[in-house]
Structures are given as structure tokens and as C-alpha cells.
């Protein structure tokens, strides 16, 4: 597929210099630059969360920042940790196994939403500084 665009002169110069320095075709660097800066692909996410991830594209910078900084409530984190420990010991009831699955899925989905929000912010020129959080989550054996 072919597309003709007008690049700002400064962007064209930077890409041209990089192409010359790295001995690569200018067209390859342009394609690499575009594909490397696209928002995240929604279609590779689990089907059940795709609508939420797609909706992130329409949110304001502030709303995206709130999602990027969001965390699971402490009470849910504590319950998750307790269930993980009981699971390691083989002591979970069927109800607790279901709760563990739901809490794990919720945590996974939140992390995916946070990652997409950060990627969209970066794509919009508003990179988000994410604070590192140490996790004590143990592997699940259910």
C-alpha cells in the first residue's frame, strides 16, 4: 500500500541522517517510526476486555493518567494474597478457588488497562511516569 505525506523538514532531516548513518533505506525507517508509535493493538487482548481498551482511545489525558496510576484496593490485594497463600498450602475451598480466579483476572485486566493507558499517553506525547511497585504475588497452582 502506498501513502504520500508531507513531513516537517526537521523530521525528514532526522530520518535522512539516521538512514545514512545506519545504512538503511529511508522508507524502512519511516515505516519503523510509524509502526513503533502506533497505539496498542486491541485485537490481541482478551475478547472480554477489548471494548474497555477501545474506549480508552476516547478518554482525556487526565482520565488516562488516572487509569495509569490506578491500583487495586488494599482490601482486595490483601484477600488475593491470603488466597494465594492458602492455595500454595492446598487449603482452598471451591468458593475460594473461584474468588482467587476472579481476583487474579481483575488484577490482570487492570494491568492491561494501565499498560494501554500508558501507551496511549505516550502516543499522544504525554508519557506517563509509572512508579515501580514491588509485588509479593506467588505463583498460582489451581
Helices and strands as residue ranges (DSSP letters): H 9-22, H 26-36, H 47-56, H 61-69, H 74-88, H 94-123
